[in-house]
Amino acid sequence: HPWIKEDGVAPDQPIDIAVLSRMKQFHAMNKLKKVALK
């Protein structure tokens, strides 16, 4: 992801935060799906 690393500094923090929150939601959904399948 070129927008995350630009000389080791994220140029757009809002994008970084959005990606992190999206990843957290994705992991949460995976956990819910695994629990629901059991």
Contacts in CASP RR format, 6 or more apart in sequence:
PFRMAT RR
TARGET T0000
AUTHOR 0000-0000-0000
METHOD contacts of the structure
MODEL  1
HPWIKEDGVAPDQPIDIAVLSRMKQFHAMNKLKKVALK
1 19 0 8 1.000
3 10 0 8 1.000
3 11 0 8 1.000
3 12 0 8 1.000
3 15 0 8 1.000
4 10 0 8 1.000
4 16 0 8 1.000
4 19 0 8 1.000
10 16 0 8 1.000
END
